[in-house]
Amino acid sequence: MTLDKLQNGQTAVIESIAHDKDGHWRKLVCFGLLPGAEVHMCQRWPAFVIRVGMTEVGLDQTTAQLVTLKV
């Protein structure tokens, strides 16, 4: 399951981050989105807002689809 499928209020653990040709995965890693990290979906519209530790990050759908979660 990818991050864009997580519902409001749900928490999951990151399994992997896909490496895209534009390097968006590097930004995700800098924000703390690493395999094994726990993410919480705060908001889905107008952007995906997730919390990782003490950091909240807003993502578009394309970027959110790079993050695979453990099911």
C-alpha positions as CSV (number, residue, x, y, z in Angstrom):
1,M,0.0,0.0,0.0
2,T,1.3,3.5,-0.8
3,L,1.1,6.5,1.4
4,D,-1.7,8.1,-0.7
5,K,-4.0,5.3,0.4
6,L,-3.6,6.0,4.1
7,Q,-6.8,7.5,5.6
8,N,-7.1,10.4,8.0
9,G,-6.0,9.5,11.5
10,Q,-4.3,6.3,10.4
11,T,-0.7,5.4,11.3
12,A,1.6,3.1,9.4
13,V,5.3,2.1,9.1
14,I,7.3,2.9,6.0
15,E,8.5,-0.1,4.1
16,S,10.4,1.6,1.3
17,I,10.8,4.8,-0.7
18,A,10.9,4.5,-4.6
19,H,13.7,6.3,-6.3
20,D,12.3,8.5,-9.0
21,K,14.2,10.2,-11.8
22,D,13.5,13.7,-10.4
23,G,15.1,12.9,-7.0
24,H,12.0,13.5,-4.9
25,W,13.0,10.6,-2.7
26,R,16.0,12.6,-1.5
27,K,13.7,15.3,-0.1
28,L,11.5,12.6,1.6
29,V,14.6,11.1,3.3
30,C,15.7,14.6,4.5
31,F,12.3,15.0,6.2
32,G,12.8,11.7,8.0
33,L,10.7,9.5,5.8
34,L,12.9,6.4,6.1
35,P,12.1,2.7,6.1
36,G,11.0,1.7,9.6
37,A,9.7,5.2,10.4
38,E,6.1,5.6,11.6
39,V,3.9,8.0,9.7
40,H,0.5,9.5,10.7
41,M,-1.9,10.9,8.1
42,C,-3.1,14.3,9.4
43,Q,-5.0,15.5,6.3
44,R,-5.7,14.3,2.8
45,W,-7.1,17.4,1.1
46,P,-6.0,19.8,-0.5
47,A,-2.6,18.1,0.1
48,F,-1.5,15.0,2.0
49,V,-0.2,16.2,5.3
50,I,1.7,13.6,7.3
51,R,3.6,13.6,10.6
52,V,6.8,11.8,11.1
53,G,8.1,12.2,14.6
54,M,7.9,15.9,15.3
55,T,7.9,16.9,11.6
56,E,4.8,17.6,9.5
57,V,5.2,17.5,5.8
58,G,2.8,18.3,2.9
59,L,3.0,16.1,-0.2
60,D,1.3,15.9,-3.5
61,Q,-0.2,12.7,-4.7
62,T,2.7,11.8,-7.1
63,T,5.2,12.1,-4.3
64,A,3.0,10.3,-1.8
65,Q,2.9,7.4,-4.2
66,L,6.7,6.9,-3.9
67,V,6.3,5.8,-0.2
68,T,5.3,2.1,0.3
69,L,3.9,1.2,3.7
70,K,3.9,-2.1,5.5
71,V,0.5,-3.8,5.5
